[in-house]
Amino acid sequence: MTAIDGPRHGTWEPHPADRWEDGFLSGNGHHGALVFGDPNAERVVVTHHTLVRPGGDDAHRRPPRLAAELPALQDRLLAGDHTAAEGFTDGRPHQWAQPFHPAFQVSLVRTAGDGVDYRRDVDFTTGVVRAACADWTSRVFVSRADDVIVQHLTGPGRTLDLDISLDHRLPGAPGNLAVGHGAVITPEGALLSLRARYPASDSSSDRAFTGVTLVVVTGGTTTLSPPRAHIEGARSVLLLTRVRRHTGELDVSAEGRALRDLPTEYEELLERHVALHRTAYARVTLDLAADPAERALSGSELLKQPRSAALLERLFAAGRYHLLSASGLFPPRLTGLWTGDWDTAWSGAFTHDANLNLQTASAASAALPEVTEAHANLIHRQLPDWRDNARAVFGTRGVVAPAHSDGESGHAYHFSREYPLHLWTAGADWLLGPLVDHDETHGTHDPRTAAALAEVAVFYEDFLTRTDANGQLVVVPSYSPENRPANASWVTINAAMDLSAARHALRTAADHHPDTPDADRWRALADRLPPHRINDDGALAEWAWPGLADSYDHRHLSHLYGVWPLAEITPYDTPDLAAAAHRALALRGAGNDSAHGHLHHALIAARLRDGDRVAHALDQVLGGDFFHTSLMSAHYPNRHVYNADAAHTLPAVLIETLLQSTPDRLVLLPALPPTLPAGRLTGIRTRFGAEADLSWAPDGARAVLRPTRTVRIEVRTSSGDAELIDLVAGEDHVLSMGAW
């Protein structure tokens, strides 16, 4: 296991959190905990990936049945009617995914102390959030081993007097939420429960969630004043909390018995958890040779120094920690796994057309297969719904992914005139890409991924039936999230992302089924797709269809999908297209200044070997006040709208600037920002099956490769030089570079 030191692998603050956005975070990919750290009135907000509020009309949470009308729409678009798709719906109103929400807060009120020597911190290596002062210590973590939120309270030098309750009154909670409380004395201390039934106006009024907290008291006495438990004179208090989403009634006593079956010693619970968490977290580290004095600063102080190497070190570590903590049952939502407010922006959904893949972009390279497994969980449970989308909207076999999901449904029902997301066909290839990267990295072949890729290819077999005057296939209708041509409506023909996705999906499916008759047919279909178009500005056009003009000022960069994450366009294999892609990137504006747009820009710039552009994108985020003191990020500058995009994507950006890989290529220091003259990155996984450690300084660089399989690769360096090397499984290989 990689050695871990303290300052780069945690953060701290000298005061409790005033806002939930600043609360420190812990999670196991199922449950989440958001900790304020107030010694006199502590609050721990409990979340769970399954908590989405039901609402709306169930009939409208299905894909629109439009297949019979599709040929006529294709005819009109091909005839030059650029507004033909504006009315291509079933007339339903715009409908969001079911919104993610918090469960409740565990509230602890104690006899007021003086708060002397206060500090709160989070240890990324263990997932423990600690808050302490002279006479009080609280430690909270969410166990990966036992799927329970663990909170341990002690009062050094004095006993604890506490009132403990489960409180649903969080911002935005519906006024007509039906809530019932329970409290019983147990041999350990007490068992508290909270049951909340969603408002009757919601689509299924018997849907509910229930939280149960076992209170284990050492010393002192426990009495009840429902819904509170009152503790007096305790030496320590241990709280074990779970929440369940359910339909109908839940047996609270059975839930309580399950909690009572767990160990009741904090250290034993922690040891079981850390064995899993630390192993995952410690696989990769980044050391930027930062100033030790800056490393010692609190997060709030360090955020005031946006050019600090210590800040990038800490955000890299925090990003991997939060990404791991948010991934389990599902991958991270727009808010990761956390929220303190029922009114989550964009429903706190899984947004598939950019955000989810950006957040999980480092999973393969940064050695977090737990994240990819969570990503796969979301996809595979939704594949039946993806099949419904293909049949209902396009009249085809195969699968079509939605642009948004709440975790329960994979149906395409979130769309409108301005966001015709039901007509986006690239989503399945985009979402399956990380699973392909994982298999390449680990040298595995997941049959579920191969089967899903075949379904994507089958969709394109049925969908790609129209041709242009040159006999090339046409993607129609076609949509480039979430942009539109300057001279046409949103849905048009041959969006660059759709072309890249179709080519990649067909060829990748063929590679996964090489000995079948389908493989040749799929490759032939891919070869009939048109090439990308270069517009009059010398830029790769967002739409390859002649006459469609680009709209440059937009946060999404869907048209550069071929650059990142695909390797369809590279400076090495397709230099002319790479130059056109670089021109397109240079012309791209920031739109509404979303964090995901800046970091998406940086990922593409890194693939195009533009370190200055990477540095500028990082400056926009680090200097734009996008990070809360929790080191979770915001969607907009000035910490507006809690959102995990920047926090989770930043590690991928830093890795891409330092090391890139494909199944047959390694690129060292392709886009090193000038602000990072020296450092060390350890434990990176490559797509040709080697672990890599990289160190660099102004006088040179050194990479150590530890291959797990025998392979010949091309090595590219910052100078652009290329060399073929043979790697042998089990034998370390050292690469050295001179000054650059």
Helices and strands as residue ranges (DSSP letters): E 10-13, G 20-22, E 24-27, E 31-35, E 41-48, G 58-60, G 67-69, H 70-78, G 84-87, E 104-110, E 119-123, E 128-133, E 136-142, E 149-154, E 160-167, E 178-185, E 189-197, E 207-218, E 221-225, E 228-234, E 236-247, H 252-260, H 266-281, E 285-287, H 292-295, H 299-302, H 309-326, G 345-348, E 350-351, H 355-359, H 369-389, I 390-394, E 404-405, G 421-423, H 427-442, H 447-463, H 496-512, H 517-527, G 558-560, H 575-587, H 595-607, H 611-622, E 634-636, E 640-642, H 645-658, E 659-662, E 665-668, E 679-685, E 690-697, E 700-707, E 711-716, E 722-727, E 733-737
